[in-house]
């Protein structure tokens, strides 16, 4: 459930307007889990 928690964290950062931190967290996640089923969702979140 760690991956899901991280996706929700990034989503919360985006919704509260902290896009720089959201991008940082998303990049870190994608480096650690490049083939995660959550990868596309994270990319979409930070490209807004």
mmCIF entry with sequence, helices, sheets and N, C-alpha, C, O atoms, coordinates in Angstrom:
data_MODEL
# 
_entry.id   MODEL 
# 
_entity.id                         1 
_entity.type                       polymer 
_entity.pdbx_number_of_molecules   1 
# 
_entity_poly.entity_id                      1 
_entity_poly.type                           'polypeptide(L)' 
_entity_poly.nstd_linkage                   no 
_entity_poly.nstd_monomer                   no 
_entity_poly.pdbx_seq_one_letter_code       
;(UNK)(UNK)(UNK)(UNK)(UNK)(UNK)(UNK)(UNK)(UNK)(UNK)(UNK)(UNK)(UNK)(UNK)(UNK)(UNK)
(UNK)(UNK)(UNK)(UNK)(UNK)(UNK)(UNK)(UNK)(UNK)(UNK)(UNK)(UNK)(UNK)(UNK)(UNK)(UNK)
(UNK)(UNK)(UNK)(UNK)(UNK)(UNK)(UNK)(UNK)(UNK)(UNK)(UNK)(UNK)(UNK)(UNK)(UNK)(UNK)
;
_entity_poly.pdbx_seq_one_letter_code_can   XXXXXXXXXXXXXXXXXXXXXXXXXXXXXXXXXXXXXXXXXXXXXXXX 
_entity_poly.pdbx_strand_id                 A 
# 
loop_
_entity_poly_seq.entity_id 
_entity_poly_seq.num 
_entity_poly_seq.mon_id 
_entity_poly_seq.hetero 
1 1  UNK n 
1 2  UNK n 
1 3  UNK n 
1 4  UNK n 
1 5  UNK n 
1 6  UNK n 
1 7  UNK n 
1 8  UNK n 
1 9  UNK n 
1 10 UNK n 
1 11 UNK n 
1 12 UNK n 
1 13 UNK n 
1 14 UNK n 
1 15 UNK n 
1 16 UNK n 
1 17 UNK n 
1 18 UNK n 
1 19 UNK n 
1 20 UNK n 
1 21 UNK n 
1 22 UNK n 
1 23 UNK n 
1 24 UNK n 
1 25 UNK n 
1 26 UNK n 
1 27 UNK n 
1 28 UNK n 
1 29 UNK n 
1 30 UNK n 
1 31 UNK n 
1 32 UNK n 
1 33 UNK n 
1 34 UNK n 
1 35 UNK n 
1 36 UNK n 
1 37 UNK n 
1 38 UNK n 
1 39 UNK n 
1 40 UNK n 
1 41 UNK n 
1 42 UNK n 
1 43 UNK n 
1 44 UNK n 
1 45 UNK n 
1 46 UNK n 
1 47 UNK n 
1 48 UNK n 
# 
_struct_asym.id          A 
_struct_asym.entity_id   1 
# 
loop_
_struct_conf.conf_type_id 
_struct_conf.id 
_struct_conf.pdbx_PDB_helix_id 
_struct_conf.beg_label_comp_id 
_struct_conf.beg_label_asym_id 
_struct_conf.beg_label_seq_id 
_struct_conf.pdbx_beg_PDB_ins_code 
_struct_conf.end_label_comp_id 
_struct_conf.end_label_asym_id 
_struct_conf.end_label_seq_id 
_struct_conf.pdbx_end_PDB_ins_code 
_struct_conf.beg_auth_comp_id 
_struct_conf.beg_auth_asym_id 
_struct_conf.beg_auth_seq_id 
_struct_conf.end_auth_comp_id 
_struct_conf.end_auth_asym_id 
_struct_conf.end_auth_seq_id 
_struct_conf.pdbx_PDB_helix_class 
_struct_conf.details 
_struct_conf.pdbx_PDB_helix_length 
HELX_P HELX_P1 AA1 UNK A 2  ? UNK A 15 ? UNK A 2  UNK A 15 1 ? 14 
HELX_P HELX_P2 AA2 UNK A 19 ? UNK A 32 ? UNK A 19 UNK A 32 1 ? 14 
HELX_P HELX_P3 AA3 UNK A 39 ? UNK A 46 ? UNK A 39 UNK A 46 1 ? 8  
# 
_struct_conf_type.id          HELX_P 
_struct_conf_type.criteria    ? 
_struct_conf_type.reference   ? 
# 
loop_
_atom_site.group_PDB 
_atom_site.id 
_atom_site.type_symbol 
_atom_site.label_atom_id 
_atom_site.label_alt_id 
_atom_site.label_comp_id 
_atom_site.label_asym_id 
_atom_site.label_entity_id 
_atom_site.label_seq_id 
_atom_site.pdbx_PDB_ins_code 
_atom_site.Cartn_x 
_atom_site.Cartn_y 
_atom_site.Cartn_z 
_atom_site.occupancy 
_atom_site.B_iso_or_equiv 
_atom_site.pdbx_formal_charge 
_atom_site.auth_seq_id 
_atom_site.auth_comp_id 
_atom_site.auth_asym_id 
_atom_site.auth_atom_id 
_atom_site.pdbx_PDB_model_num 
ATOM 1   N N  . UNK A 1 1  ? 0.815  -1.198 0.000   1.00 0.00 ? 1  UNK A N  1 
ATOM 2   C CA . UNK A 1 1  ? 0.000  0.000  0.000   1.00 0.00 ? 1  UNK A CA 1 
ATOM 3   C C  . UNK A 1 1  ? 0.860  1.264  0.000   1.00 0.00 ? 1  UNK A C  1 
ATOM 4   O O  . UNK A 1 1  ? 0.334  2.374  -0.082  1.00 0.00 ? 1  UNK A O  1 
ATOM 5   N N  . UNK A 1 2  ? 2.141  1.103  0.089   1.00 0.00 ? 2  UNK A N  1 
ATOM 6   C CA . UNK A 1 2  ? 3.041  2.257  0.093   1.00 0.00 ? 2  UNK A CA 1 
ATOM 7   C C  . UNK A 1 2  ? 2.924  3.063  -1.200  1.00 0.00 ? 2  UNK A C  1 
ATOM 8   O O  . UNK A 1 2  ? 2.933  4.293  -1.169  1.00 0.00 ? 2  UNK A O  1 
ATOM 9   N N  . UNK A 1 3  ? 2.815  2.375  -2.326  1.00 0.00 ? 3  UNK A N  1 
ATOM 10  C CA . UNK A 1 3  ? 2.699  3.086  -3.604  1.00 0.00 ? 3  UNK A CA 1 
ATOM 11  C C  . UNK A 1 3  ? 1.408  3.904  -3.652  1.00 0.00 ? 3  UNK A C  1 
ATOM 12  O O  . UNK A 1 3  ? 1.418  5.055  -4.089  1.00 0.00 ? 3  UNK A O  1 
ATOM 13  N N  . UNK A 1 4  ? 0.324  3.327  -3.215  1.00 0.00 ? 4  UNK A N  1 
ATOM 14  C CA . UNK A 1 4  ? -0.949 4.047  -3.204  1.00 0.00 ? 4  UNK A CA 1 
ATOM 15  C C  . UNK A 1 4  ? -0.880 5.271  -2.299  1.00 0.00 ? 4  UNK A C  1 
ATOM 16  O O  . UNK A 1 4  ? -1.410 6.330  -2.633  1.00 0.00 ? 4  UNK A O  1 
ATOM 17  N N  . UNK A 1 5  ? -0.228 5.119  -1.161  1.00 0.00 ? 5  UNK A N  1 
ATOM 18  C CA . UNK A 1 5  ? -0.094 6.241  -0.237  1.00 0.00 ? 5  UNK A CA 1 
ATOM 19  C C  . UNK A 1 5  ? 0.671  7.384  -0.887  1.00 0.00 ? 5  UNK A C  1 
ATOM 20  O O  . UNK A 1 5  ? 0.303  8.549  -0.738  1.00 0.00 ? 5  UNK A O  1 
ATOM 21  N N  . UNK A 1 6  ? 1.721  7.053  -1.600  1.00 0.00 ? 6  UNK A N  1 
ATOM 22  C CA . UNK A 1 6  ? 2.533  8.088  -2.251  1.00 0.00 ? 6  UNK A CA 1 
ATOM 23  C C  . UNK A 1 6  ? 1.733  8.807  -3.330  1.00 0.00 ? 6  UNK A C  1 
ATOM 24  O O  . UNK A 1 6  ? 1.833  10.027 -3.464  1.00 0.00 ? 6  UNK A O  1 
ATOM 25  N N  . UNK A 1 7  ? 0.940  8.066  -4.101  1.00 0.00 ? 7  UNK A N  1 
ATOM 26  C CA . UNK A 1 7  ? 0.107  8.692  -5.134  1.00 0.00 ? 7  UNK A CA 1 
ATOM 27  C C  . UNK A 1 7  ? -0.889 9.649  -4.496  1.00 0.00 ? 7  UNK A C  1 
ATOM 28  O O  . UNK A 1 7  ? -1.087 10.755 -4.999  1.00 0.00 ? 7  UNK A O  1 
ATOM 29  N N  . UNK A 1 8  ? -1.510 9.251  -3.413  1.00 0.00 ? 8  UNK A N  1 
ATOM 30  C CA . UNK A 1 8  ? -2.451 10.127 -2.722  1.00 0.00 ? 8  UNK A CA 1 
ATOM 31  C C  . UNK A 1 8  ? -1.752 11.361 -2.158  1.00 0.00 ? 8  UNK A C  1 
ATOM 32  O O  . UNK A 1 8  ? -2.319 12.454 -2.161  1.00 0.00 ? 8  UNK A O  1 
ATOM 33  N N  . UNK A 1 9  ? -0.538 11.189 -1.681  1.00 0.00 ? 9  UNK A N  1 
ATOM 34  C CA . UNK A 1 9  ? 0.247  12.310 -1.164  1.00 0.00 ? 9  UNK A CA 1 
ATOM 35  C C  . UNK A 1 9  ? 0.529  13.317 -2.278  1.00 0.00 ? 9  UNK A C  1 
ATOM 36  O O  . UNK A 1 9  ? 0.356  14.520 -2.086  1.00 0.00 ? 9  UNK A O  1 
ATOM 37  N N  . UNK A 1 10 ? 0.959  12.829 -3.438  1.00 0.00 ? 10 UNK A N  1 
ATOM 38  C CA . UNK A 1 10 ? 1.239  13.714 -4.567  1.00 0.00 ? 10 UNK A CA 1 
ATOM 39  C C  . UNK A 1 10 ? -0.041 14.417 -4.999  1.00 0.00 ? 10 UNK A C  1 
ATOM 40  O O  . UNK A 1 10 ? -0.022 15.612 -5.295  1.00 0.00 ? 10 UNK A O  1 
ATOM 41  N N  . UNK A 1 11 ? -1.138 13.694 -5.037  1.00 0.00 ? 11 UNK A N  1 
ATOM 42  C CA . UNK A 1 11 ? -2.418 14.300 -5.408  1.00 0.00 ? 11 UNK A CA 1 
ATOM 43  C C  . UNK A 1 11 ? -2.794 15.420 -4.432  1.00 0.00 ? 11 UNK A C  1 
ATOM 44  O O  . UNK A 1 11 ? -3.261 16.478 -4.853  1.00 0.00 ? 11 UNK A O  1 
ATOM 45  N N  . UNK A 1 12 ? -2.594 15.193 -3.151  1.00 0.00 ? 12 UNK A N  1 
ATOM 46  C CA . UNK A 1 12 ? -2.890 16.213 -2.147  1.00 0.00 ? 12 UNK A CA 1 
ATOM 47  C C  . UNK A 1 12 ? -1.986 17.433 -2.331  1.00 0.00 ? 12 UNK A C  1 
ATOM 48  O O  . UNK A 1 12 ? -2.444 18.567 -2.194  1.00 0.00 ? 12 UNK A O  1 
ATOM 49  N N  . UNK A 1 13 ? -0.726 17.211 -2.635  1.00 0.00 ? 13 UNK A N  1 
ATOM 50  C CA . UNK A 1 13 ? 0.179  18.330 -2.879  1.00 0.00 ? 13 UNK A CA 1 
ATOM 51  C C  . UNK A 1 13 ? -0.287 19.169 -4.062  1.00 0.00 ? 13 UNK A C  1 
ATOM 52  O O  . UNK A 1 13 ? -0.260 20.398 -4.003  1.00 0.00 ? 13 UNK A O  1 
ATOM 53  N N  . UNK A 1 14 ? -0.709 18.518 -5.123  1.00 0.00 ? 14 UNK A N  1 
ATOM 54  C CA . UNK A 1 14 ? -1.204 19.231 -6.304  1.00 0.00 ? 14 UNK A CA 1 
ATOM 55  C C  . UNK A 1 14 ? -2.453 20.036 -5.937  1.00 0.00 ? 14 UNK A C  1 
ATOM 56  O O  . UNK A 1 14 ? -2.565 21.209 -6.293  1.00 0.00 ? 14 UNK A O  1 
ATOM 57  N N  . UNK A 1 15 ? -3.372 19.414 -5.239  1.00 0.00 ? 15 UNK A N  1 
ATOM 58  C CA . UNK A 1 15 ? -4.634 20.081 -4.892  1.00 0.00 ? 15 UNK A CA 1 
ATOM 59  C C  . UNK A 1 15 ? -4.436 21.269 -3.957  1.00 0.00 ? 15 UNK A C  1 
ATOM 60  O O  . UNK A 1 15 ? -5.232 22.207 -3.970  1.00 0.00 ? 15 UNK A O  1 
ATOM 61  N N  . UNK A 1 16 ? -3.392 21.236 -3.158  1.00 0.00 ? 16 UNK A N  1 
ATOM 62  C CA . UNK A 1 16 ? -3.130 22.357 -2.252  1.00 0.00 ? 16 UNK A CA 1 
ATOM 63  C C  . UNK A 1 16 ? -2.203 23.391 -2.868  1.00 0.00 ? 16 UNK A C  1 
ATOM 64  O O  . UNK A 1 16 ? -1.825 24.361 -2.210  1.00 0.00 ? 16 UNK A O  1 
ATOM 65  N N  . UNK A 1 17 ? -1.836 23.189 -4.124  1.00 0.00 ? 17 UNK A N  1 
ATOM 66  C CA . UNK A 1 17 ? -1.047 24.175 -4.834  1.00 0.00 ? 17 UNK A CA 1 
ATOM 67  C C  . UNK A 1 17 ? 0.455  24.041 -4.703  1.00 0.00 ? 17 UNK A C  1 
ATOM 68  O O  . UNK A 1 17 ? 1.190  24.931 -5.128  1.00 0.00 ? 17 UNK A O  1 
ATOM 69  N N  . UNK A 1 18 ? 0.921  22.965 -4.132  1.00 0.00 ? 18 UNK A N  1 
ATOM 70  C CA . UNK A 1 18 ? 2.355  22.774 -3.953  1.00 0.00 ? 18 UNK A CA 1 
ATOM 71  C C  . UNK A 1 18 ? 2.909  21.916 -5.101  1.00 0.00 ? 18 UNK A C  1 
ATOM 72  O O  . UNK A 1 18 ? 3.406  20.811 -4.885  1.00 0.00 ? 18 UNK A O  1 
ATOM 73  N N  . UNK A 1 19 ? 2.810  22.448 -6.311  1.00 0.00 ? 19 UNK A N  1 
ATOM 74  C CA . UNK A 1 19 ? 3.221  21.698 -7.492  1.00 0.00 ? 19 UNK A CA 1 
ATOM 75  C C  . UNK A 1 19 ? 4.719  21.382 -7.514  1.00 0.00 ? 19 UNK A C  1 
ATOM 76  O O  . UNK A 1 19 ? 5.090  20.286 -7.933  1.00 0.00 ? 19 UNK A O  1 
ATOM 77  N N  . UNK A 1 20 ? 5.598  22.299 -7.079  1.00 0.00 ? 20 UNK A N  1 
ATOM 78  C CA . UNK A 1 20 ? 7.025  21.935 -7.072  1.00 0.00 ? 20 UNK A CA 1 
ATOM 79  C C  . UNK A 1 20 ? 7.323  20.699 -6.220  1.00 0.00 ? 20 UNK A C  1 
ATOM 80  O O  . UNK A 1 20 ? 8.078  19.821 -6.638  1.00 0.00 ? 20 UNK A O  1 
ATOM 81  N N  . UNK A 1 21 ? 6.738  20.636 -5.044  1.00 0.00 ? 21 UNK A N  1 
ATOM 82  C CA . UNK A 1 21 ? 6.960  19.466 -4.181  1.00 0.00 ? 21 UNK A CA 1 
ATOM 83  C C  . UNK A 1 21 ? 6.314  18.218 -4.772  1.00 0.00 ? 21 UNK A C  1 
ATOM 84  O O  . UNK A 1 21 ? 6.872  17.124 -4.689  1.00 0.00 ? 21 UNK A O  1 
ATOM 85  N N  . UNK A 1 22 ? 5.131  18.387 -5.373  1.00 0.00 ? 22 UNK A N  1 
ATOM 86  C CA . UNK A 1 22 ? 4.453  17.261 -6.015  1.00 0.00 ? 22 UNK A CA 1 
ATOM 87  C C  . UNK A 1 22 ? 5.312  16.683 -7.130  1.00 0.00 ? 22 UNK A C  1 
ATOM 88  O O  . UNK A 1 22 ? 5.434  15.465 -7.257  1.00 0.00 ? 22 UNK A O  1 
ATOM 89  N N  . UNK A 1 23 ? 5.907  17.555 -7.936  1.00 0.00 ? 23 UNK A N  1 
ATOM 90  C CA . UNK A 1 23 ? 6.768  17.088 -9.022  1.00 0.00 ? 23 UNK A CA 1 
ATOM 91  C C  . UNK A 1 23 ? 7.990  16.362 -8.469  1.00 0.00 ? 23 UNK A C  1 
ATOM 92  O O  . UNK A 1 23 ? 8.394  15.327 -8.999  1.00 0.00 ? 23 UNK A O  1 
ATOM 93  N N  . UNK A 1 24 ? 8.572  16.902 -7.413  1.00 0.00 ? 24 UNK A N  1 
ATOM 94  C CA . UNK A 1 24 ? 9.731  16.270 -6.790  1.00 0.00 ? 24 UNK A CA 1 
ATOM 95  C C  . UNK A 1 24 ? 9.376  14.858 -6.316  1.00 0.00 ? 24 UNK A C  1 
ATOM 96  O O  . UNK A 1 24 ? 10.102 13.902 -6.586  1.00 0.00 ? 24 UNK A O  1 
ATOM 97  N N  . UNK A 1 25 ? 8.263  14.743 -5.615  1.00 0.00 ? 25 UNK A N  1 
ATOM 98  C CA . UNK A 1 25 ? 7.836  13.442 -5.086  1.00 0.00 ? 25 UNK A CA 1 
ATOM 99  C C  . UNK A 1 25 ? 7.486  12.470 -6.218  1.00 0.00 ? 25 UNK A C  1 
ATOM 100 O O  . UNK A 1 25 ? 7.788  11.280 -6.130  1.00 0.00 ? 25 UNK A O  1 
ATOM 101 N N  . UNK A 1 26 ? 6.853  12.975 -7.275  1.00 0.00 ? 26 UNK A N  1 
ATOM 102 C CA . UNK A 1 26 ? 6.493  12.119 -8.399  1.00 0.00 ? 26 UNK A CA 1 
ATOM 103 C C  . UNK A 1 26 ? 7.737  11.593 -9.100  1.00 0.00 ? 26 UNK A C  1 
ATOM 104 O O  . UNK A 1 26 ? 7.807  10.411 -9.437  1.00 0.00 ? 26 UNK A O  1 
ATOM 105 N N  . UNK A 1 27 ? 8.716  12.459 -9.320  1.00 0.00 ? 27 UNK A N  1 
ATOM 106 C CA . UNK A 1 27 ? 9.961  12.027 -9.967  1.00 0.00 ? 27 UNK A CA 1 
ATOM 107 C C  . UNK A 1 27 ? 10.668 10.973 -9.119  1.00 0.00 ? 27 UNK A C  1 
ATOM 108 O O  . UNK A 1 27 ? 11.156 9.972  -9.644  1.00 0.00 ? 27 UNK A O  1 
ATOM 109 N N  . UNK A 1 28 ? 10.722 11.199 -7.818  1.00 0.00 ? 28 UNK A N  1 
ATOM 110 C CA . UNK A 1 28 ? 11.363 10.234 -6.922  1.00 0.00 ? 28 UNK A CA 1 
ATOM 111 C C  . UNK A 1 28 ? 10.638 8.884  -6.979  1.00 0.00 ? 28 UNK A C  1 
ATOM 112 O O  . UNK A 1 28 ? 11.274 7.831  -7.013  1.00 0.00 ? 28 UNK A O  1 
ATOM 113 N N  . UNK A 1 29 ? 9.324  8.929  -6.989  1.00 0.00 ? 29 UNK A N  1 
ATOM 114 C CA . UNK A 1 29 ? 8.543  7.701  -7.072  1.00 0.00 ? 29 UNK A CA 1 
ATOM 115 C C  . UNK A 1 29 ? 8.815  6.983  -8.385  1.00 0.00 ? 29 UNK A C  1 
ATOM 116 O O  . UNK A 1 29 ? 9.038  5.773  -8.400  1.00 0.00 ? 29 UNK A O  1 
ATOM 117 N N  . UNK A 1 30 ? 8.797  7.724  -9.484  1.00 0.00 ? 30 UNK A N  1 
ATOM 118 C CA . UNK A 1 30 ? 8.985  7.113  -10.801 1.00 0.00 ? 30 UNK A CA 1 
ATOM 119 C C  . UNK A 1 30 ? 10.384 6.528  -10.971 1.00 0.00 ? 30 UNK A C  1 
ATOM 120 O O  . UNK A 1 30 ? 10.559 5.536  -11.679 1.00 0.00 ? 30 UNK A O  1 
ATOM 121 N N  . UNK A 1 31 ? 11.363 7.124  -10.337 1.00 0.00 ? 31 UNK A N  1 
ATOM 122 C CA . UNK A 1 31 ? 12.709 6.544  -10.368 1.00 0.00 ? 31 UNK A CA 1 
ATOM 123 C C  . UNK A 1 31 ? 12.750 5.220  -9.607  1.00 0.00 ? 31 UNK A C  1 
ATOM 124 O O  . UNK A 1 31 ? 13.406 4.268  -10.030 1.00 0.00 ? 31 UNK A O  1 
ATOM 125 N N  . UNK A 1 32 ? 12.055 5.176  -8.502  1.00 0.00 ? 32 UNK A N  1 
ATOM 126 C CA . UNK A 1 32 ? 12.049 3.970  -7.674  1.00 0.00 ? 32 UNK A CA 1 
ATOM 127 C C  . UNK A 1 32 ? 11.128 2.883  -8.235  1.00 0.00 ? 32 UNK A C  1 
ATOM 128 O O  . UNK A 1 32 ? 11.380 1.692  -8.048  1.00 0.00 ? 32 UNK A O  1 
ATOM 129 N N  . UNK A 1 33 ? 10.065 3.296  -8.921  1.00 0.00 ? 33 UNK A N  1 
ATOM 130 C CA . UNK A 1 33 ? 9.053  2.350  -9.400  1.00 0.00 ? 33 UNK A CA 1 
ATOM 131 C C  . UNK A 1 33 ? 8.651  2.683  -10.841 1.00 0.00 ? 33 UNK A C  1 
ATOM 132 O O  . UNK A 1 33 ? 7.499  3.042  -11.081 1.00 0.00 ? 33 UNK A O  1 
ATOM 133 N N  . UNK A 1 34 ? 9.556  2.574  -11.784 1.00 0.00 ? 34 UNK A N  1 
ATOM 134 C CA . UNK A 1 34 ? 9.257  3.008  -13.158 1.00 0.00 ? 34 UNK A CA 1 
ATOM 135 C C  . UNK A 1 34 ? 8.160  2.208  -13.859 1.00 0.00 ? 34 UNK A C  1 
ATOM 136 O O  . UNK A 1 34 ? 7.542  2.709  -14.799 1.00 0.00 ? 34 UNK A O  1 
ATOM 137 N N  . UNK A 1 35 ? 7.914  0.998  -13.425 1.00 0.00 ? 35 UNK A N  1 
ATOM 138 C CA . UNK A 1 35 ? 6.880  0.180  -14.075 1.00 0.00 ? 35 UNK A CA 1 
ATOM 139 C C  . UNK A 1 35 ? 5.617  0.045  -13.226 1.00 0.00 ? 35 UNK A C  1 
ATOM 140 O O  . UNK A 1 35 ? 4.782  -0.822 -13.483 1.00 0.00 ? 35 UNK A O  1 
ATOM 141 N N  . UNK A 1 36 ? 5.483  0.888  -12.231 1.00 0.00 ? 36 UNK A N  1 
ATOM 142 C CA . UNK A 1 36 ? 4.313  0.838  -11.357 1.00 0.00 ? 36 UNK A CA 1 
ATOM 143 C C  . UNK A 1 36 ? 3.032  1.103  -12.148 1.00 0.00 ? 36 UNK A C  1 
ATOM 144 O O  . UNK A 1 36 ? 3.030  1.897  -13.089 1.00 0.00 ? 36 UNK A O  1 
ATOM 145 N N  . UNK A 1 37 ? 1.952  0.442  -11.764 1.00 0.00 ? 37 UNK A N  1 
ATOM 146 C CA . UNK A 1 37 ? 0.670  0.740  -12.403 1.00 0.00 ? 37 UNK A CA 1 
ATOM 147 C C  . UNK A 1 37 ? 0.191  2.165  -12.103 1.00 0.00 ? 37 UNK A C  1 
ATOM 148 O O  . UNK A 1 37 ? -0.748 2.647  -12.735 1.00 0.00 ? 37 UNK A O  1 
ATOM 149 N N  . UNK A 1 38 ? 0.823  2.829  -11.156 1.00 0.00 ? 38 UNK A N  1 
ATOM 150 C CA . UNK A 1 38 ? 0.465  4.198  -10.781 1.00 0.00 ? 38 UNK A CA 1 
ATOM 151 C C  . UNK A 1 38 ? 1.273  5.247  -11.539 1.00 0.00 ? 38 UNK A C  1 
ATOM 152 O O  . UNK A 1 38 ? 1.026  6.443  -11.383 1.00 0.00 ? 38 UNK A O  1 
ATOM 153 N N  . UNK A 1 39 ? 2.215  4.829  -12.342 1.00 0.00 ? 39 UNK A N  1 
ATOM 154 C CA . UNK A 1 39 ? 3.121  5.761  -13.017 1.00 0.00 ? 39 UNK A CA 1 
ATOM 155 C C  . UNK A 1 39 ? 2.370  6.745  -13.912 1.00 0.00 ? 39 UNK A C  1 
ATOM 156 O O  . UNK A 1 39 ? 2.646  7.944  -13.874 1.00 0.00 ? 39 UNK A O  1 
ATOM 157 N N  . UNK A 1 40 ? 1.448  6.267  -14.696 1.00 0.00 ? 40 UNK A N  1 
ATOM 158 C CA . UNK A 1 40 ? 0.711  7.155  -15.605 1.00 0.00 ? 40 UNK A CA 1 
ATOM 159 C C  . UNK A 1 40 ? -0.099 8.183  -14.819 1.00 0.00 ? 40 UNK A C  1 
ATOM 160 O O  . UNK A 1 40 ? -0.172 9.348  -15.210 1.00 0.00 ? 40 UNK A O  1 
ATOM 161 N N  . UNK A 1 41 ? -0.697 7.763  -13.734 1.00 0.00 ? 41 UNK A N  1 
ATOM 162 C CA . UNK A 1 41 ? -1.489 8.689  -12.895 1.00 0.00 ? 41 UNK A CA 1 
ATOM 163 C C  . UNK A 1 41 ? -0.601 9.790  -12.328 1.00 0.00 ? 41 UNK A C  1 
ATOM 164 O O  . UNK A 1 41 ? -0.984 10.960 -12.338 1.00 0.00 ? 41 UNK A O  1 
ATOM 165 N N  . UNK A 1 42 ? 0.570  9.431  -11.840 1.00 0.00 ? 42 UNK A N  1 
ATOM 166 C CA . UNK A 1 42 ? 1.480  10.431 -11.299 1.00 0.00 ? 42 UNK A CA 1 
ATOM 167 C C  . UNK A 1 42 ? 1.930  11.409 -12.366 1.00 0.00 ? 42 UNK A C  1 
ATOM 168 O O  . UNK A 1 42 ? 1.974  12.616 -12.127 1.00 0.00 ? 42 UNK A O  1 
ATOM 169 N N  . UNK A 1 43 ? 2.262  10.902 -13.530 1.00 0.00 ? 43 UNK A N  1 
ATOM 170 C CA . UNK A 1 43 ? 2.674  11.791 -14.628 1.00 0.00 ? 43 UNK A CA 1 
ATOM 171 C C  . UNK A 1 43 ? 1.556  12.785 -14.965 1.00 0.00 ? 43 UNK A C  1 
ATOM 172 O O  . UNK A 1 43 ? 1.810  13.973 -15.166 1.00 0.00 ? 43 UNK A O  1 
ATOM 173 N N  . UNK A 1 44 ? 0.337  12.292 -15.023 1.00 0.00 ? 44 UNK A N  1 
ATOM 174 C CA . UNK A 1 44 ? -0.793 13.150 -15.348 1.00 0.00 ? 44 UNK A CA 1 
ATOM 175 C C  . UNK A 1 44 ? -1.020 14.209 -14.263 1.00 0.00 ? 44 UNK A C  1 
ATOM 176 O O  . UNK A 1 44 ? -1.361 15.352 -14.568 1.00 0.00 ? 44 UNK A O  1 
ATOM 177 N N  . UNK A 1 45 ? -0.835 13.832 -13.025 1.00 0.00 ? 45 UNK A N  1 
ATOM 178 C CA . UNK A 1 45 ? -1.037 14.773 -11.918 1.00 0.00 ? 45 UNK A CA 1 
ATOM 179 C C  . UNK A 1 45 ? -0.094 15.954 -11.979 1.00 0.00 ? 45 UNK A C  1 
ATOM 180 O O  . UNK A 1 45 ? -0.504 17.089 -11.735 1.00 0.00 ? 45 UNK A O  1 
ATOM 181 N N  . UNK A 1 46 ? 1.155  15.707 -12.298 1.00 0.00 ? 46 UNK A N  1 
ATOM 182 C CA . UNK A 1 46 ? 2.149  16.787 -12.238 1.00 0.00 ? 46 UNK A CA 1 
ATOM 183 C C  . UNK A 1 46 ? 2.307  17.530 -13.558 1.00 0.00 ? 46 UNK A C  1 
ATOM 184 O O  . UNK A 1 46 ? 3.082  18.484 -13.632 1.00 0.00 ? 46 UNK A O  1 
ATOM 185 N N  . UNK A 1 47 ? 1.599  17.121 -14.592 1.00 0.00 ? 47 UNK A N  1 
ATOM 186 C CA . UNK A 1 47 ? 1.682  17.824 -15.867 1.00 0.00 ? 47 UNK A CA 1 
ATOM 187 C C  . UNK A 1 47 ? 0.563  18.857 -16.028 1.00 0.00 ? 47 UNK A C  1 
ATOM 188 O O  . UNK A 1 47 ? 0.380  19.406 -17.115 1.00 0.00 ? 47 UNK A O  1 
ATOM 189 N N  . UNK A 1 48 ? -0.161 19.117 -14.987 1.00 0.00 ? 48 UNK A N  1 
ATOM 190 C CA . UNK A 1 48 ? -1.259 20.075 -15.062 1.00 0.00 ? 48 UNK A CA 1 
ATOM 191 C C  . UNK A 1 48 ? -0.749 21.490 -15.136 1.00 0.00 ? 48 UNK A C  1 
ATOM 192 O O  . UNK A 1 48 ? -1.543 22.429 -15.204 1.00 0.00 ? 48 UNK A O  1 
# 
